[in-house]
Amino acid sequence: MRSLLGVNFTLISGQSIRLMVNFCSMNCQSWPDYIYSRLTRFFHLCSGGIFVKPRGSKDARPINLDISSIRLPITAWASISHRVTGVAMFAASVLLIWALDASLASEQSFNQLVATLTSHAVKPIVWLLLVVFSYHSLAGIRHLIMDMGVGEDFKGGVLGARIVFVMSFLSAVLWGVALW
């Protein structure tokens, strides 16, 4: 005995496909393996630039956007850079934990760490870490202010993003002056 479950899909090119899930008897293949193989084939068709929409979809938005061709608003750049600096801080935490361990190990390792961090080759890295931390902190404060209901509209968001970028630039200059 066989039972079929079919779903129609329309490809972007206009071609129509029907995904058939066949719950067949166990003599050829177990049904979980069969479903897995069918879904794997289906999702393979979905990848590689071919996007599948359900037939009859009234969604007219474009598919597979080329992000590089879109002019993003300043609020989007602020949000993206906040996430990037968060990832950078997470990656830098390994170095910071190493520095903490080295500073607490002995007086000699502390003096060696101070000499390393004050060298001209490492100062740009220290400056970059301080700038990343400053930007991420300022953008986080902006998000907290927005969570309180201030600047949630588009104009307030743009103003907040501009303030964060200007203050981050000023903090980058101040960190540069303090380090050099």
C-alpha positions, 0 to 999 in steps of 0.5 A: 500500500502506498500513500503519496503527499505532493506539494507544488512549487514554482521555480523563479524560471517559471518551471513547475515541479511537484515534490512527491513524498512517497510513504512506501512499504519497507521492502525498498527503503525505510520511509525516514530514509526516503523522506531524507533523500527526497528533502535533501534533493529538494533543498539541493535544488533550492541552493545554487541561485534557484529559489523556490516559492510556493505556487500561488504566492502573492509575494512580489518582493525580489528574490536573491538580492545583491546586497552590494547593489543596495544603498543601505541607510545609516541605521543599517550600517550602525546595526551591522557594524555593532554586530561586527564589533561584537564578533571582533570583541569575542575573538579578541577575548582570547588575547585579553584572557592570555594577557590577563594570565600573563600579567598574573603569572609573575612579576617578570611576565607582567613586565614582559607583557607591558613591554610588548603592549607598549611596543610600536608594532603592537600599539595599532592593535591595542588602539584597534581593540580600544576603538572596537570596544568604544564603538560597541559600547556606544552602540549598545548604549544607543540600543538601550536608549531605544529600548526605553522608547527614545528614538525609535522612529526613523528620524530618531534612529538616523540621529542616534546612528550619526551621534554614535558614529561621530562619538566613535570617531572622537573616541578613536582620535582620543585613544590615538592621542592617549596611546601615542 
